Amino acid sequence: MLKKYAVFDSRARRKEYWFFVLFNVIISLVLGFVDGLLSSSGIIGVIYGFAVLIPSIAVSVRRLHDINRSGWWLLIGLIPLIGTIVMLIFMVTDGTTGDNQYGADPKTAS
């Protein structure tokens, strides 16, 4: 899951991105449950959040590269509501077929 921990170049398929998101949601739910049982005020979840911050940014940038967009587009997510909607649309969009400026098509490389 974290083989490309801090790899910001190349491309990530939708499958890679969404499995990463699913894995993190499941882990976050489990950690939230454990935090509730231990009454630890969410510290375990905060530590996990910091641990996956760089990989989350990296997989998002690689996903943007797959649709032939710069990683700087990630900053549009800072715009309330509109940015979130735009990022969701980008993340569900099918990647560029064939090679693009960010590398080979990950569908044909696998």
Secondary structure, 3 states (H helix, E strand, C coil): CCCCCCCCCCCCCHHHHHHHHHHHHHHHHHHHHHHHHHCCCCHHHHHHHHHCHHHHHHHHHHHHHHCCCCHHHHHHHHCCCHHHHHHHHHHHCCCCCCCECCECCHHHHC
